[in-house]
Amino acid sequence: MTLAILRGFVEKVVAHALDKSRGHRVQRIDVHYTFFGKIDFSPKYSKHEKETAA
């Protein structure tokens, strides 16, 4: 996939401030896609959070 095609799918990327409250650096990043809006990739769904919660 070329960069021009990728840019056509992504409307904007929002990077939020770092959160260090739990001892880990966590940064929320929202990707707003052109055709389906924002998809939630919250830290609660990440592999790292599942490993540390167990």
mmCIF entry with sequence, helices, sheets and N, C-alpha, C, O atoms, coordinates in Angstrom:
data_MODEL
# 
_entry.id   MODEL 
# 
_entity.id                         1 
_entity.type                       polymer 
_entity.pdbx_number_of_molecules   1 
# 
_entity_poly.entity_id                      1 
_entity_poly.type                           'polypeptide(L)' 
_entity_poly.nstd_linkage                   no 
_entity_poly.nstd_monomer                   no 
_entity_poly.pdbx_seq_one_letter_code       MTLAILRGFVEKVVAHALDKSRGHRVQRIDVHYTFFGKIDFSPKYSKHEKETAA 
_entity_poly.pdbx_seq_one_letter_code_can   MTLAILRGFVEKVVAHALDKSRGHRVQRIDVHYTFFGKIDFSPKYSKHEKETAA 
_entity_poly.pdbx_strand_id                 A 
# 
loop_
_entity_poly_seq.entity_id 
_entity_poly_seq.num 
_entity_poly_seq.mon_id 
_entity_poly_seq.hetero 
1 1  MET n 
1 2  THR n 
1 3  LEU n 
1 4  ALA n 
1 5  ILE n 
1 6  LEU n 
1 7  ARG n 
1 8  GLY n 
1 9  PHE n 
1 10 VAL n 
1 11 GLU n 
1 12 LYS n 
1 13 VAL n 
1 14 VAL n 
1 15 ALA n 
1 16 HIS n 
1 17 ALA n 
1 18 LEU n 
1 19 ASP n 
1 20 LYS n 
1 21 SER n 
1 22 ARG n 
1 23 GLY n 
1 24 HIS n 
1 25 ARG n 
1 26 VAL n 
1 27 GLN n 
1 28 ARG n 
1 29 ILE n 
1 30 ASP n 
1 31 VAL n 
1 32 HIS n 
1 33 TYR n 
1 34 THR n 
1 35 PHE n 
1 36 PHE n 
1 37 GLY n 
1 38 LYS n 
1 39 ILE n 
1 40 ASP n 
1 41 PHE n 
1 42 SER n 
1 43 PRO n 
1 44 LYS n 
1 45 TYR n 
1 46 SER n 
1 47 LYS n 
1 48 HIS n 
1 49 GLU n 
1 50 LYS n 
1 51 GLU n 
1 52 THR n 
1 53 ALA n 
1 54 ALA n 
# 
_struct_asym.id          A 
_struct_asym.entity_id   1 
# 
loop_
_struct_conf.conf_type_id 
_struct_conf.id 
_struct_conf.pdbx_PDB_helix_id 
_struct_conf.beg_label_comp_id 
_struct_conf.beg_label_asym_id 
_struct_conf.beg_label_seq_id 
_struct_conf.pdbx_beg_PDB_ins_code 
_struct_conf.end_label_comp_id 
_struct_conf.end_label_asym_id 
_struct_conf.end_label_seq_id 
_struct_conf.pdbx_end_PDB_ins_code 
_struct_conf.beg_auth_comp_id 
_struct_conf.beg_auth_asym_id 
_struct_conf.beg_auth_seq_id 
_struct_conf.end_auth_comp_id 
_struct_conf.end_auth_asym_id 
_struct_conf.end_auth_seq_id 
_struct_conf.pdbx_PDB_helix_class 
_struct_conf.details 
_struct_conf.pdbx_PDB_helix_length 
HELX_P HELX_P1 AA1 LEU A 3  ? PHE A 9  ? LEU A 3  PHE A 9  1 ? 7 
HELX_P HELX_P2 AA2 PRO A 43 ? TYR A 45 ? PRO A 43 TYR A 45 5 ? 3 
HELX_P HELX_P3 AA3 LYS A 47 ? ALA A 53 ? LYS A 47 ALA A 53 1 ? 7 
# 
_struct_conf_type.id          HELX_P 
_struct_conf_type.criteria    ? 
_struct_conf_type.reference   ? 
# 
_struct_sheet.id               AA1 
_struct_sheet.type             ? 
_struct_sheet.number_strands   3 
_struct_sheet.details          ? 
# 
loop_
_struct_sheet_order.sheet_id 
_struct_sheet_order.range_id_1 
_struct_sheet_order.range_id_2 
_struct_sheet_order.offset 
_struct_sheet_order.sense 
AA1 1 2 ? anti-parallel 
AA1 2 3 ? anti-parallel 
# 
loop_
_struct_sheet_range.sheet_id 
_struct_sheet_range.id 
_struct_sheet_range.beg_label_comp_id 
_struct_sheet_range.beg_label_asym_id 
_struct_sheet_range.beg_label_seq_id 
_struct_sheet_range.pdbx_beg_PDB_ins_code 
_struct_sheet_range.end_label_comp_id 
_struct_sheet_range.end_label_asym_id 
_struct_sheet_range.end_label_seq_id 
_struct_sheet_range.pdbx_end_PDB_ins_code 
_struct_sheet_range.beg_auth_comp_id 
_struct_sheet_range.beg_auth_asym_id 
_struct_sheet_range.beg_auth_seq_id 
_struct_sheet_range.end_auth_comp_id 
_struct_sheet_range.end_auth_asym_id 
_struct_sheet_range.end_auth_seq_id 
AA1 1 VAL A 10 ? ASP A 19 ? VAL A 10 ASP A 19 
AA1 2 VAL A 26 ? TYR A 33 ? VAL A 26 TYR A 33 
AA1 3 GLY A 37 ? LYS A 38 ? GLY A 37 LYS A 38 
# 
loop_
_atom_site.group_PDB 
_atom_site.id 
_atom_site.type_symbol 
_atom_site.label_atom_id 
_atom_site.label_alt_id 
_atom_site.label_comp_id 
_atom_site.label_asym_id 
_atom_site.label_entity_id 
_atom_site.label_seq_id 
_atom_site.pdbx_PDB_ins_code 
_atom_site.Cartn_x 
_atom_site.Cartn_y 
_atom_site.Cartn_z 
_atom_site.occupancy 
_atom_site.B_iso_or_equiv 
_atom_site.pdbx_formal_charge 
_atom_site.auth_seq_id 
_atom_site.auth_comp_id 
_atom_site.auth_asym_id 
_atom_site.auth_atom_id 
_atom_site.pdbx_PDB_model_num 
ATOM 1   N N  . MET A 1 1  ? 0.843   -1.162  0.000  1.00 0.00 ? 1  MET A N  1 
ATOM 2   C CA . MET A 1 1  ? 0.000   0.000   0.000  1.00 0.00 ? 1  MET A CA 1 
ATOM 3   C C  . MET A 1 1  ? 0.898   1.238   0.000  1.00 0.00 ? 1  MET A C  1 
ATOM 4   O O  . MET A 1 1  ? 1.842   1.337   0.784  1.00 0.00 ? 1  MET A O  1 
ATOM 5   N N  . THR A 1 2  ? 0.596   2.153   -0.870 1.00 0.00 ? 2  THR A N  1 
ATOM 6   C CA . THR A 1 2  ? 1.411   3.358   -0.945 1.00 0.00 ? 2  THR A CA 1 
ATOM 7   C C  . THR A 1 2  ? 0.952   4.391   0.077  1.00 0.00 ? 2  THR A C  1 
ATOM 8   O O  . THR A 1 2  ? -0.159  4.311   0.601  1.00 0.00 ? 2  THR A O  1 
ATOM 9   N N  . LEU A 1 3  ? 1.801   5.341   0.347  1.00 0.00 ? 3  LEU A N  1 
ATOM 10  C CA . LEU A 1 3  ? 1.497   6.396   1.301  1.00 0.00 ? 3  LEU A CA 1 
ATOM 11  C C  . LEU A 1 3  ? 0.300   7.230   0.848  1.00 0.00 ? 3  LEU A C  1 
ATOM 12  O O  . LEU A 1 3  ? -0.506  7.648   1.679  1.00 0.00 ? 3  LEU A O  1 
ATOM 13  N N  . ALA A 1 4  ? 0.173   7.475   -0.447 1.00 0.00 ? 4  ALA A N  1 
ATOM 14  C CA . ALA A 1 4  ? -0.953  8.264   -0.966 1.00 0.00 ? 4  ALA A CA 1 
ATOM 15  C C  . ALA A 1 4  ? -2.281  7.553   -0.727 1.00 0.00 ? 4  ALA A C  1 
ATOM 16  O O  . ALA A 1 4  ? -3.276  8.204   -0.407 1.00 0.00 ? 4  ALA A O  1 
ATOM 17  N N  . ILE A 1 5  ? -2.314  6.251   -0.873 1.00 0.00 ? 5  ILE A N  1 
ATOM 18  C CA . ILE A 1 5  ? -3.532  5.484   -0.620 1.00 0.00 ? 5  ILE A CA 1 
ATOM 19  C C  . ILE A 1 5  ? -3.852  5.502   0.875  1.00 0.00 ? 5  ILE A C  1 
ATOM 20  O O  . ILE A 1 5  ? -5.011  5.664   1.257  1.00 0.00 ? 5  ILE A O  1 
ATOM 21  N N  . LEU A 1 6  ? -2.851  5.339   1.705  1.00 0.00 ? 6  LEU A N  1 
ATOM 22  C CA . LEU A 1 6  ? -3.054  5.358   3.143  1.00 0.00 ? 6  LEU A CA 1 
ATOM 23  C C  . LEU A 1 6  ? -3.606  6.711   3.598  1.00 0.00 ? 6  LEU A C  1 
ATOM 24  O O  . LEU A 1 6  ? -4.515  6.758   4.426  1.00 0.00 ? 6  LEU A O  1 
ATOM 25  N N  . ARG A 1 7  ? -3.080  7.779   3.081  1.00 0.00 ? 7  ARG A N  1 
ATOM 26  C CA . ARG A 1 7  ? -3.567  9.119   3.427  1.00 0.00 ? 7  ARG A CA 1 
ATOM 27  C C  . ARG A 1 7  ? -5.029  9.297   3.025  1.00 0.00 ? 7  ARG A C  1 
ATOM 28  O O  . ARG A 1 7  ? -5.744  10.074  3.658  1.00 0.00 ? 7  ARG A O  1 
ATOM 29  N N  . GLY A 1 8  ? -5.482  8.606   2.005  1.00 0.00 ? 8  GLY A N  1 
ATOM 30  C CA . GLY A 1 8  ? -6.874  8.673   1.590  1.00 0.00 ? 8  GLY A CA 1 
ATOM 31  C C  . GLY A 1 8  ? -7.813  8.023   2.589  1.00 0.00 ? 8  GLY A C  1 
ATOM 32  O O  . GLY A 1 8  ? -8.985  8.392   2.656  1.00 0.00 ? 8  GLY A O  1 
ATOM 33  N N  . PHE A 1 9  ? -7.330  7.068   3.363  1.00 0.00 ? 9  PHE A N  1 
ATOM 34  C CA . PHE A 1 9  ? -8.156  6.380   4.353  1.00 0.00 ? 9  PHE A CA 1 
ATOM 35  C C  . PHE A 1 9  ? -8.189  7.082   5.702  1.00 0.00 ? 9  PHE A C  1 
ATOM 36  O O  . PHE A 1 9  ? -9.159  6.931   6.445  1.00 0.00 ? 9  PHE A O  1 
ATOM 37  N N  . VAL A 1 10 ? -7.157  7.845   6.036  1.00 0.00 ? 10 VAL A N  1 
ATOM 38  C CA . VAL A 1 10 ? -7.054  8.477   7.356  1.00 0.00 ? 10 VAL A CA 1 
ATOM 39  C C  . VAL A 1 10 ? -7.394  9.955   7.232  1.00 0.00 ? 10 VAL A C  1 
ATOM 40  O O  . VAL A 1 10 ? -6.771  10.692  6.468  1.00 0.00 ? 10 VAL A O  1 
ATOM 41  N N  . GLU A 1 11 ? -8.404  10.377  8.006  1.00 0.00 ? 11 GLU A N  1 
ATOM 42  C CA . GLU A 1 11 ? -8.798  11.790  8.015  1.00 0.00 ? 11 GLU A CA 1 
ATOM 43  C C  . GLU A 1 11 ? -7.898  12.605  8.942  1.00 0.00 ? 11 GLU A C  1 
ATOM 44  O O  . GLU A 1 11 ? -7.382  13.653  8.555  1.00 0.00 ? 11 GLU A O  1 
ATOM 45  N N  . LYS A 1 12 ? -7.710  12.104  10.192 1.00 0.00 ? 12 LYS A N  1 
ATOM 46  C CA . LYS A 1 12 ? -6.821  12.786  11.128 1.00 0.00 ? 12 LYS A CA 1 
ATOM 47  C C  . LYS A 1 12 ? -6.392  11.831  12.227 1.00 0.00 ? 12 LYS A C  1 
ATOM 48  O O  . LYS A 1 12 ? -7.036  10.811  12.472 1.00 0.00 ? 12 LYS A O  1 
ATOM 49  N N  . VAL A 1 13 ? -5.278  12.184  12.894 1.00 0.00 ? 13 VAL A N  1 
ATOM 50  C CA . VAL A 1 13 ? -4.749  11.426  14.017 1.00 0.00 ? 13 VAL A CA 1 
ATOM 51  C C  . VAL A 1 13 ? -4.600  12.404  15.181 1.00 0.00 ? 13 VAL A C  1 
ATOM 52  O O  . VAL A 1 13 ? -3.987  13.462  15.045 1.00 0.00 ? 13 VAL A O  1 
ATOM 53  N N  . VAL A 1 14 ? -5.177  12.028  16.340 1.00 0.00 ? 14 VAL A N  1 
ATOM 54  C CA . VAL A 1 14 ? -5.114  12.871  17.532 1.00 0.00 ? 14 VAL A CA 1 
ATOM 55  C C  . VAL A 1 14 ? -4.320  12.128  18.602 1.00 0.00 ? 14 VAL A C  1 
ATOM 56  O O  . VAL A 1 14 ? -4.707  11.035  19.015 1.00 0.00 ? 14 VAL A O  1 
ATOM 57  N N  . ALA A 1 15 ? -3.209  12.717  19.052 1.00 0.00 ? 15 ALA A N  1 
ATOM 58  C CA . ALA A 1 15 ? -2.394  12.136  20.116 1.00 0.00 ? 15 ALA A CA 1 
ATOM 59  C C  . ALA A 1 15 ? -2.656  12.921  21.398 1.00 0.00 ? 15 ALA A C  1 
ATOM 60  O O  . ALA A 1 15 ? -2.444  14.133  21.442 1.00 0.00 ? 15 ALA A O  1 
ATOM 61  N N  . HIS A 1 16 ? -3.115  12.232  22.437 1.00 0.00 ? 16 HIS A N  1 
ATOM 62  C CA . HIS A 1 16 ? -3.433  12.864  23.719 1.00 0.00 ? 16 HIS A CA 1 
ATOM 63  C C  . HIS A 1 16 ? -2.197  12.898  24.615 1.00 0.00 ? 16 HIS A C  1 
ATOM 64  O O  . HIS A 1 16 ? -1.176  12.288  24.296 1.00 0.00 ? 16 HIS A O  1 
ATOM 65  N N  . ALA A 1 17 ? -2.292  13.604  25.725 1.00 0.00 ? 17 ALA A N  1 
ATOM 66  C CA . ALA A 1 17 ? -1.180  13.730  26.670 1.00 0.00 ? 17 ALA A CA 1 
ATOM 67  C C  . ALA A 1 17 ? -0.846  12.375  27.299 1.00 0.00 ? 17 ALA A C  1 
ATOM 68  O O  . ALA A 1 17 ? -1.714  11.510  27.419 1.00 0.00 ? 17 ALA A O  1 
ATOM 69  N N  . LEU A 1 18 ? 0.408   12.199  27.696 1.00 0.00 ? 18 LEU A N  1 
ATOM 70  C CA . LEU A 1 18 ? 0.849   10.973  28.358 1.00 0.00 ? 18 LEU A CA 1 
ATOM 71  C C  . LEU A 1 18 ? 0.202   10.848  29.732 1.00 0.00 ? 18 LEU A C  1 
ATOM 72  O O  . LEU A 1 18 ? 0.003   11.842  30.429 1.00 0.00 ? 18 LEU A O  1 
ATOM 73  N N  . ASP A 1 19 ? -0.124  9.611   30.113 1.00 0.00 ? 19 ASP A N  1 
ATOM 74  C CA . ASP A 1 19 ? -0.665  9.327   31.439 1.00 0.00 ? 19 ASP A CA 1 
ATOM 75  C C  . ASP A 1 19 ? 0.333   8.417   32.147 1.00 0.00 ? 19 ASP A C  1 
ATOM 76  O O  . ASP A 1 19 ? 0.567   7.293   31.702 1.00 0.00 ? 19 ASP A O  1 
ATOM 77  N N  . LYS A 1 20 ? 0.919   8.888   33.238 1.00 0.00 ? 20 LYS A N  1 
ATOM 78  C CA . LYS A 1 20 ? 1.893   8.108   33.997 1.00 0.00 ? 20 LYS A CA 1 
ATOM 79  C C  . LYS A 1 20 ? 1.363   7.751   35.378 1.00 0.00 ? 20 LYS A C  1 
ATOM 80  O O  . LYS A 1 20 ? 2.147   7.402   36.261 1.00 0.00 ? 20 LYS A O  1 
ATOM 81  N N  . SER A 1 21 ? 0.049   7.830   35.587 1.00 0.00 ? 21 SER A N  1 
ATOM 82  C CA . SER A 1 21 ? -0.533  7.681   36.921 1.00 0.00 ? 21 SER A CA 1 
ATOM 83  C C  . SER A 1 21 ? -0.391  6.271   37.496 1.00 0.00 ? 21 SER A C  1 
ATOM 84  O O  . SER A 1 21 ? -0.378  6.123   38.718 1.00 0.00 ? 21 SER A O  1 
ATOM 85  N N  . ARG A 1 22 ? -0.284  5.243   36.677 1.00 0.00 ? 22 ARG A N  1 
ATOM 86  C CA . ARG A 1 22 ? -0.180  3.869   37.166 1.00 0.00 ? 22 ARG A CA 1 
ATOM 87  C C  . ARG A 1 22 ? 1.244   3.321   37.118 1.00 0.00 ? 22 ARG A C  1 
ATOM 88  O O  . ARG A 1 22 ? 1.454   2.122   37.303 1.00 0.00 ? 22 ARG A O  1 
ATOM 89  N N  . GLY A 1 23 ? 2.210   4.181   36.875 1.00 0.00 ? 23 GLY A N  1 
ATOM 90  C CA . GLY A 1 23 ? 3.595   3.733   36.813 1.00 0.00 ? 23 GLY A CA 1 
ATOM 91  C C  . GLY A 1 23 ? 4.042   3.352   35.415 1.00 0.00 ? 23 GLY A C  1 
ATOM 92  O O  . GLY A 1 23 ? 5.229   3.103   35.204 1.00 0.00 ? 23 GLY A O  1 
ATOM 93  N N  . HIS A 1 24 ? 3.137   3.297   34.456 1.00 0.00 ? 24 HIS A N  1 
ATOM 94  C CA . HIS A 1 24 ? 3.470   3.013   33.063 1.00 0.00 ? 24 HIS A CA 1 
ATOM 95  C C  . HIS A 1 24 ? 3.120   4.235   32.230 1.00 0.00 ? 24 HIS A C  1 
ATOM 96  O O  . HIS A 1 24 ? 2.197   4.981   32.556 1.00 0.00 ? 24 HIS A O  1 
ATOM 97  N N  . ARG A 1 25 ? 3.856   4.427   31.169 1.00 0.00 ? 25 ARG A N  1 
ATOM 98  C CA . ARG A 1 25 ? 3.533   5.513   30.244 1.00 0.00 ? 25 ARG A CA 1 
ATOM 99  C C  . ARG A 1 25 ? 2.474   5.014   29.282 1.00 0.00 ? 25 ARG A C  1 
ATOM 100 O O  . ARG A 1 25 ? 2.700   4.054   28.545 1.00 0.00 ? 25 ARG A O  1 
ATOM 101 N N  . VAL A 1 26 ? 1.327   5.658   29.287 1.00 0.00 ? 26 VAL A N  1 
ATOM 102 C CA . VAL A 1 26 ? 0.231   5.292   28.388 1.00 0.00 ? 26 VAL A CA 1 
ATOM 103 C C  . VAL A 1 26 ? -0.188  6.551   27.642 1.00 0.00 ? 26 VAL A C  1 
ATOM 104 O O  . VAL A 1 26 ? -0.407  7.598   28.251 1.00 0.00 ? 26 VAL A O  1 
ATOM 105 N N  . GLN A 1 27 ? -0.296  6.445   26.332 1.00 0.00 ? 27 GLN A N  1 
ATOM 106 C CA . GLN A 1 27 ? -0.727  7.583   25.537 1.00 0.00 ? 27 GLN A CA 1 
ATOM 107 C C  . GLN A 1 27 ? -1.868  7.146   24.638 1.00 0.00 ? 27 GLN A C  1 
ATOM 108 O O  . GLN A 1 27 ? -1.747  6.189   23.873 1.00 0.00 ? 27 GLN A O  1 
ATOM 109 N N  . ARG A 1 28 ? -2.967  7.855   24.741 1.00 0.00 ? 28 ARG A N  1 
ATOM 110 C CA . ARG A 1 28 ? -4.139  7.543   23.912 1.00 0.00 ? 28 ARG A CA 1 
ATOM 111 C C  . ARG A 1 28 ? -3.971  8.213   22.557 1.00 0.00 ? 28 ARG A C  1 
ATOM 112 O O  . ARG A 1 28 ? -3.631  9.393   22.474 1.00 0.00 ? 28 ARG A O  1 
ATOM 113 N N  . ILE A 1 29 ? -4.210  7.452   21.504 1.00 0.00 ? 29 ILE A N  1 
ATOM 114 C CA . ILE A 1 29 ? -4.125  7.967   20.139 1.00 0.00 ? 29 ILE A CA 1 
ATOM 115 C C  . ILE A 1 29 ? -5.422  7.620   19.436 1.00 0.00 ? 29 ILE A C  1 
ATOM 116 O O  . ILE A 1 29 ? -5.800  6.451   19.358 1.00 0.00 ? 29 ILE A O  1 
ATOM 117 N N  . ASP A 1 30 ? -6.108  8.642   18.920 1.00 0.00 ? 30 ASP A N  1 
ATOM 118 C CA . ASP A 1 30 ? -7.352  8.440   18.185 1.00 0.00 ? 30 ASP A CA 1 
ATOM 119 C C  . ASP A 1 30 ? -7.069  8.587   16.692 1.00 0.00 ? 30 ASP A C  1 
ATOM 120 O O  . ASP A 1 30 ? -6.496  9.586   16.258 1.00 0.00 ? 30 ASP A O  1 
ATOM 121 N N  . VAL A 1 31 ? -7.473  7.591   15.915 1.00 0.00 ? 31 VAL A N  1 
ATOM 122 C CA . VAL A 1 31 ? -7.340  7.645   14.469 1.00 0.00 ? 31 VAL A CA 1 
ATOM 123 C C  . VAL A 1 31 ? -8.739  7.773   13.895 1.00 0.00 ? 31 VAL A C  1 
ATOM 124 O O  . VAL A 1 31 ? -9.585  6.903   14.104 1.00 0.00 ? 31 VAL A O  1 
ATOM 125 N N  . HIS A 1 32 ? -8.983  8.856   13.173 1.00 0.00 ? 32 HIS A N  1 
ATOM 126 C CA . HIS A 1 32 ? -10.275 9.102   12.549 1.00 0.00 ? 32 HIS A CA 1 
ATOM 127 C C  . HIS A 1 32 ? -10.152 8.726   11.074 1.00 0.00 ? 32 HIS A C  1 
ATOM 128 O O  . HIS A 1 32 ? -9.413  9.358   10.319 1.00 0.00 ? 32 HIS A O  1 
ATOM 129 N N  . TYR A 1 33 ? -10.884 7.695   10.681 1.00 0.00 ? 33 TYR A N  1 
ATOM 130 C CA . TYR A 1 33 ? -10.828 7.212   9.309  1.00 0.00 ? 33 TYR A CA 1 
ATOM 131 C C  . TYR A 1 33 ? -11.852 7.943   8.446  1.00 0.00 ? 33 TYR A C  1 
ATOM 132 O O  . TYR A 1 33 ? -12.888 8.383   8.943  1.00 0.00 ? 33 TYR A O  1 
ATOM 133 N N  . THR A 1 34 ? -11.566 8.069   7.177  1.00 0.00 ? 34 THR A N  1 
ATOM 134 C CA . THR A 1 34 ? -12.408 8.825   6.256  1.00 0.00 ? 34 THR A CA 1 
ATOM 135 C C  . THR A 1 34 ? -13.805 8.235   6.130  1.00 0.00 ? 34 THR A C  1 
ATOM 136 O O  . THR A 1 34 ? -14.781 8.984   6.151  1.00 0.00 ? 34 THR A O  1 
ATOM 137 N N  . PHE A 1 35 ? -13.932 6.921   6.000  1.00 0.00 ? 35 PHE A N  1 
ATOM 138 C CA . PHE A 1 35 ? -15.228 6.328   5.700  1.00 0.00 ? 35 PHE A CA 1 
ATOM 139 C C  . PHE A 1 35 ? -15.969 5.786   6.913  1.00 0.00 ? 35 PHE A C  1 
ATOM 140 O O  . PHE A 1 35 ? -17.193 5.666   6.861  1.00 0.00 ? 35 PHE A O  1 
ATOM 141 N N  . PHE A 1 36 ? -15.283 5.453   8.005  1.00 0.00 ? 36 PHE A N  1 
ATOM 142 C CA . PHE A 1 36 ? -15.987 4.885   9.152  1.00 0.00 ? 36 PHE A CA 1 
ATOM 143 C C  . PHE A 1 36 ? -15.720 5.607   10.456 1.00 0.00 ? 36 PHE A C  1 
ATOM 144 O O  . PHE A 1 36 ? -16.032 5.054   11.511 1.00 0.00 ? 36 PHE A O  1 
ATOM 145 N N  . GLY A 1 37 ? -15.169 6.792   10.452 1.00 0.00 ? 37 GLY A N  1 
ATOM 146 C CA . GLY A 1 37 ? -14.995 7.573   11.670 1.00 0.00 ? 37 GLY A CA 1 
ATOM 147 C C  . GLY A 1 37 ? -13.901 7.028   12.563 1.00 0.00 ? 37 GLY A C  1 
ATOM 148 O O  . GLY A 1 37 ? -12.948 6.405   12.093 1.00 0.00 ? 37 GLY A O  1 
ATOM 149 N N  . LYS A 1 38 ? -14.047 7.270   13.870 1.00 0.00 ? 38 LYS A N  1 
ATOM 150 C CA . LYS A 1 38 ? -13.039 6.866   14.846 1.00 0.00 ? 38 LYS A CA 1 
ATOM 151 C C  . LYS A 1 38 ? -13.301 5.446   15.317 1.00 0.00 ? 38 LYS A C  1 
ATOM 152 O O  . LYS A 1 38 ? -14.441 5.081   15.604 1.00 0.00 ? 38 LYS A O  1 
ATOM 153 N N  . ILE A 1 39 ? -12.250 4.649   15.397 1.00 0.00 ? 39 ILE A N  1 
ATOM 154 C CA . ILE A 1 39 ? -12.341 3.299   15.939 1.00 0.00 ? 39 ILE A CA 1 
ATOM 155 C C  . ILE A 1 39 ? -11.607 3.306   17.276 1.00 0.00 ? 39 ILE A C  1 
ATOM 156 O O  . ILE A 1 39 ? -10.487 3.807   17.371 1.00 0.00 ? 39 ILE A O  1 
ATOM 157 N N  . ASP A 1 40 ? -12.241 2.747   18.309 1.00 0.00 ? 40 ASP A N  1 
ATOM 158 C CA . ASP A 1 40 ? -11.693 2.788   19.654 1.00 0.00 ? 40 ASP A CA 1 
ATOM 159 C C  . ASP A 1 40 ? -10.674 1.659   19.860 1.00 0.00 ? 40 ASP A C  1 
ATOM 160 O O  . ASP A 1 40 ? -11.035 0.482   19.874 1.00 0.00 ? 40 ASP A O  1 
ATOM 161 N N  . PHE A 1 41 ? -9.405  2.031   20.020 1.00 0.00 ? 41 PHE A N  1 
ATOM 162 C CA . PHE A 1 41 ? -8.336  1.092   20.345 1.00 0.00 ? 41 PHE A CA 1 
ATOM 163 C C  . PHE A 1 41 ? -7.844  1.424   21.751 1.00 0.00 ? 41 PHE A C  1 
ATOM 164 O O  . PHE A 1 41 ? -6.672  1.742   21.951 1.00 0.00 ? 41 PHE A O  1 
ATOM 165 N N  . SER A 1 42 ? -8.749  1.347   22.714 1.00 0.00 ? 42 SER A N  1 
ATOM 166 C CA . SER A 1 42 ? -8.438  1.717   24.086 1.00 0.00 ? 42 SER A CA 1 
ATOM 167 C C  . SER A 1 42 ? -7.368  0.810   24.671 1.00 0.00 ? 42 SER A C  1 
ATOM 168 O O  . SER A 1 42 ? -7.236  -0.342  24.256 1.00 0.00 ? 42 SER A O  1 
ATOM 169 N N  . PRO A 1 43 ? -6.597  1.320   25.636 1.00 0.00 ? 43 PRO A N  1 
ATOM 170 C CA . PRO A 1 43 ? -5.579  0.481   26.279 1.00 0.00 ? 43 PRO A CA 1 
ATOM 171 C C  . PRO A 1 43 ? -6.162  -0.762  26.930 1.00 0.00 ? 43 PRO A C  1 
ATOM 172 O O  . PRO A 1 43 ? -5.455  -1.762  27.061 1.00 0.00 ? 43 PRO A O  1 
ATOM 173 N N  . LYS A 1 44 ? -7.415  -0.741  27.339 1.00 0.00 ? 44 LYS A N  1 
ATOM 174 C CA . LYS A 1 44 ? -8.007  -1.913  27.975 1.00 0.00 ? 44 LYS A CA 1 
ATOM 175 C C  . LYS A 1 44 ? -8.090  -3.104  27.024 1.00 0.00 ? 44 LYS A C  1 
ATOM 176 O O  . LYS A 1 44 ? -8.272  -4.235  27.473 1.00 0.00 ? 44 LYS A O  1 
ATOM 177 N N  . TYR A 1 45 ? -7.959  -2.869  25.712 1.00 0.00 ? 45 TYR A N  1 
ATOM 178 C CA . TYR A 1 45 ? -7.982  -3.954  24.739 1.00 0.00 ? 45 TYR A CA 1 
ATOM 179 C C  . TYR A 1 45 ? -6.593  -4.370  24.273 1.00 0.00 ? 45 TYR A C  1 
ATOM 180 O O  . TYR A 1 45 ? -6.463  -5.300  23.477 1.00 0.00 ? 45 TYR A O  1 
ATOM 181 N N  . SER A 1 46 ? -5.554  -3.696  24.757 1.00 0.00 ? 46 SER A N  1 
ATOM 182 C CA . SER A 1 46 ? -4.212  -4.001  24.269 1.00 0.00 ? 46 SER A CA 1 
ATOM 183 C C  . SER A 1 46 ? -3.658  -5.265  24.910 1.00 0.00 ? 46 SER A C  1 
ATOM 184 O O  . SER A 1 46 ? -4.111  -5.675  25.979 1.00 0.00 ? 46 SER A O  1 
ATOM 185 N N  . LYS A 1 47 ? -2.692  -5.874  24.265 1.00 0.00 ? 47 LYS A N  1 
ATOM 186 C CA . LYS A 1 47 ? -2.051  -7.087  24.763 1.00 0.00 ? 47 LYS A CA 1 
ATOM 187 C C  . LYS A 1 47 ? -1.340  -6.808  26.081 1.00 0.00 ? 47 LYS A C  1 
ATOM 188 O O  . LYS A 1 47 ? -1.371  -7.643  26.986 1.00 0.00 ? 47 LYS A O  1 
ATOM 189 N N  . HIS A 1 48 ? -0.699  -5.645  26.205 1.00 0.00 ? 48 HIS A N  1 
ATOM 190 C CA . HIS A 1 48 ? 0.042   -5.302  27.419 1.00 0.00 ? 48 HIS A CA 1 
ATOM 191 C C  . HIS A 1 48 ? -0.891  -5.242  28.629 1.00 0.00 ? 48 HIS A C  1 
ATOM 192 O O  . HIS A 1 48 ? -0.553  -5.764  29.691 1.00 0.00 ? 48 HIS A O  1 
ATOM 193 N N  . GLU A 1 49 ? -2.032  -4.625  28.486 1.00 0.00 ? 49 GLU A N  1 
ATOM 194 C CA . GLU A 1 49 ? -2.963  -4.512  29.609 1.00 0.00 ? 49 GLU A CA 1 
ATOM 195 C C  . GLU A 1 49 ? -3.482  -5.876  30.036 1.00 0.00 ? 49 GLU A C  1 
ATOM 196 O O  . GLU A 1 49 ? -3.659  -6.115  31.231 1.00 0.00 ? 49 GLU A O  1 
ATOM 197 N N  . LYS A 1 50 ? -3.729  -6.767  29.100 1.00 0.00 ? 50 LYS A N  1 
ATOM 198 C CA . LYS A 1 50 ? -4.229  -8.114  29.435 1.00 0.00 ? 50 LYS A CA 1 
ATOM 199 C C  . LYS A 1 50 ? -3.166  -8.908  30.210 1.00 0.00 ? 50 LYS A C  1 
ATOM 200 O O  . LYS A 1 50 ? -3.496  -9.643  31.140 1.00 0.00 ? 50 LYS A O  1 
ATOM 201 N N  . GLU A 1 51 ? -1.886  -8.757  29.823 1.00 0.00 ? 51 GLU A N  1 
ATOM 202 C CA . GLU A 1 51 ? -0.812  -9.489  30.494 1.00 0.00 ? 51 GLU A CA 1 
ATOM 203 C C  . GLU A 1 51 ? -0.587  -8.975  31.906 1.00 0.00 ? 51 GLU A C  1 
ATOM 204 O O  . GLU A 1 51 ? -0.337  -9.766  32.816 1.00 0.00 ? 51 GLU A O  1 
ATOM 205 N N  . THR A 1 52 ? -0.671  -7.666  32.105 1.00 0.00 ? 52 THR A N  1 
ATOM 206 C CA . THR A 1 52 ? -0.415  -7.115  33.433 1.00 0.00 ? 52 THR A CA 1 
ATOM 207 C C  . THR A 1 52 ? -1.604  -7.257  34.351 1.00 0.00 ? 52 THR A C  1 
ATOM 208 O O  . THR A 1 52 ? -1.439  -7.231  35.570 1.00 0.00 ? 52 THR A O  1 
ATOM 209 N N  . ALA A 1 53 ? -2.794  -7.404  33.808 1.00 0.00 ? 53 ALA A N  1 
ATOM 210 C CA . ALA A 1 53 ? -3.989  -7.553  34.644 1.00 0.00 ? 53 ALA A CA 1 
ATOM 211 C C  . ALA A 1 53 ? -4.120  -8.958  35.189 1.00 0.00 ? 53 ALA A C  1 
ATOM 212 O O  . ALA A 1 53 ? -4.762  -9.158  36.220 1.00 0.00 ? 53 ALA A O  1 
ATOM 213 N N  . ALA A 1 54 ? -3.530  -9.931  34.527 1.00 0.00 ? 54 ALA A N  1 
ATOM 214 C CA . ALA A 1 54 ? -3.675  -11.337 34.939 1.00 0.00 ? 54 ALA A CA 1 
ATOM 215 C C  . ALA A 1 54 ? -2.793  -11.697 36.105 1.00 0.00 ? 54 ALA A C  1 
ATOM 216 O O  . ALA A 1 54 ? -2.807  -12.841 36.559 1.00 0.00 ? 54 ALA A O  1 
# 
